[in-house]
Amino acid sequence: MPGRGALEWLRARDPGLRAVRRSVRVTLVACLSFYVARYGFGEPVVAIYALFGAVASGGLSYVPGTPVERARTLLAALPVAALLIALGTALAVSDWTAALGMLGVGFAVTYAGVGGPKLVGLANGLQLFYILPCFPPYQPESLGLRLCGLVVGVLLMAAAEVWVWPDPSPGRYQDRLAHACETAAKALQSLALEPPVVTERLERLLETAQQLRMSHVPKDERPASAGARDRALCQGAAYLRHLLAQTGQLAEDAAERTPAPDAARSRMLLASATACHSAARALKGEAPAPLVAPCAAAAAAFEEHRVHRPVSGGTSATTVRDGAIALDIAYTAAFLVTSVRIALGAPVPPDTTRPEERLGPFWYAGQSPVALYGHRMRAHLTPRSVYFQNAVRIALALAAARLIAGGLDLSHGFWALLTTLTVMRTSAAGTRTTVVPAVRGTLVGAGVAALLLLLVGDHTPVYAVMMAPVFFLAFTAGPVLGLGWGQAFFTVAVASAFTQIAPSGPELAAFRIADVVTGALTGIVVGLLAWPRGGTGELGRACSRLLDQGTLAVTRITECITGTGTVGDALSRARLAQLIAEASYAQFATERDTPGAGPALPTDFQAIMLAGNRVLTMGQTLVDHCPPGALAAWPLSAAHLRDAAHHLRLTTLPLTYDLRSGTMRPAPVESPLRSVPTDRTVIADVCAASGGRAPDPLLYYAVDAAIWLASLQRVVTAISRPAEDPAAVPG
């Protein structure tokens, strides 16, 4: 049947009919409030502001979350919208004051997006609340009517989000995290048996880990806000990915060779499995927040046990290696549990990091949302931040468009600013790909509006009848058919609304075309000239710095514990690079998609965050507990550790260059000599040096350092390899 085929086509282009649902809500609220105010009460000012209140908050804004969360966000933004309308009304006294106000508002509203995706989604709508009243006529006496229209439009839009064909609630990232925790718990529980049973192979565990990447998560689900909960979820995902990878290593070893019985290791693995299972249940709301103590106690007991165990032969080397990996898993599980507790709002111990080494891994725990938002704002107040770059670009473009529109005396000049908003993206490529369809669609819409004015004249009932269906098409066609279609219908819809307020002739379309061209040219010029790389490019540079500083810290730490160097400020520099990279990663997760920009680089940015995290946590542990030069007494092990650290740094050099340049080359094939796992080599040295007795306790720092270096090497090597899936995307 044709009708069924059309519905299937629509569902394929609009999964869940989200665009249709949103269009129904916006059209109903915008047109109903407009009709009642215009024809019921005879208040054209209230009508136009009620209409744009609904359009700005429901059509031009995209707020993630459940329907109730979106409604709350709109209500919370209402005072800000009222302030912007009052400011625009006051500054409309002259073109210069309006343009300067646009400069400040454009920067402040856009830069506020550092707080997370909800603020990013509100930005365009909030800009419109200043744009609309900042044009002549200067009528401060109408402020009350304008605010009345705004309140009606936004309140009705908030109610419609909940009651009028609401969108299905998006999935939760913490559910993904819970599923991955369950997978890890099952694998660890089977490996804790005597003898261990392999239920999950490395490939399956790594596949589970991949589902935690931001690029595999719908934008509605991404934890990208400045709050402690979202920070903890992101950090917990990084820890869990490492835990899954290390669990996979144990599973691969157990599949190749049954390890010798080790009750202490089995108890520790079981404690890690219990921690993961408890974390999963807590994330799903089935149990209270998990406890860190059992897992940490099992790890401490194992450390006490292993220093008294004699080692000799190849079997003992395998036992030592498996025990070290299991210990790494246990401490990672403890970090994971701490992250989950923070995400669920449960108390955690205070930061024990020394003041000179702060910030610690959970520095944000217990801080208020306002403090964390302020911290992120300060962190991004630099020309290297894409938030800052985008705020400057938007502010300059809108201020220039407002000044030009006033200088040329463009009728309805706010169209110039609206077009500037439409074509601006966070990169030059994004601006280029949006400008053609946006301008073409708006010009076509202006032409259709001119034709209607020519044919229909000022017969207001015709425009009143056509306005609702055209508004519906405007907000449906954009997501379904493309930006150009949406712009065309939106131009016709808004023209029909203004014609009902102040009937005009066909010459209005000519002014509209001039406005559109002015706005497009302004947006293009500023968008291409000011910091054109965009979020992905800036994140690549931040990750390049993180890998560079991180591997330098690894090299310095290894040289320090082996007696050939000092750490200096390497850890502090790596920690700063980690903070900058995490901030850029959060911005990347909220960035608007760039249609037509081509395939993205298959870079696993989350894995780079994981590598940075591992450098800092384990690196700090070695610095705190392993005295400088402690391993110099065993020159062979020390030399192997230094070789591994230098090899890790050499491996990252091409990757850091690729991340800076935005390209990704295939990783070089390693020589057979370098393919020998460094951790096995060092552990064999330790066992040989022990002579069948229990190793010197200091030698276990060499074992743990070797496991640390090997895990970092695997992460970096995996990032360097080109993705097998050509559709792979960054994240």
Secondary structure, DSSP 4 states (H G I P E B T S, - for coil): -HHHHHHHHHHHHSGGGHHHHHHHHHHHHHHHHHHIIIIIS--HHHHHHHHHHHIIIIIS----S-HHHHHHHHHHHHHHHHHHHHHHHHHTTSHHHHHHHHHHHHHHHHHGGGG-HHHHHHHHHHHHHHHGGGSSS--GGGHHHHHHHHHHHHHHHHHHHHHSSPPPPPP-HHHHHHHHHHHHHHHHHHHTSSS----S-HHHHHHHHHTTSGGGS-GGG---SSSHHHHHHHHHHHHHHHHHHHHHHHHHHHHHSPPPP-HHHHHHHHHHHHHHHHHHHHHTTSSPPP-SHHHHHHHHHHHHHHTTS---HHHHHHHHHHHHHHHHHHHHHHHHHHHHHHHTT---PPP-S-GGG-S-TTTTTT--HHHHHHHHHHHT-STT-HHHHHHHHHHHHHHHHHHHHHHTT-TTTHHHHHHHHHH--SSHHHHHHHHHHHHHHHHHHHHHHHHHHHHHTT-HHHHHHHHHHHHHHHHHHHHHH-HHHHHHHHHHHHHHHHHHHS---THHHHHHHHHHHHHHHHHHHHHHHS-TTHHHHHHHHHHHHHHHHHHHHHHHHHHHHTTS---TTHHHHHHHHHHHHHHHHHHHHHPPP-TT--PPP---HHHHHHHHHHHHHHHHHHHHHS-TTTTTTSHHHHHHHHHHHHHHHHHHHHHHHHHHHT--PPPPPPPTTTTS-HHHHHHHHHHHHHTTSPPPTTHHHHHHHHHHHHHHHHHHHHHHSPPSSTT----
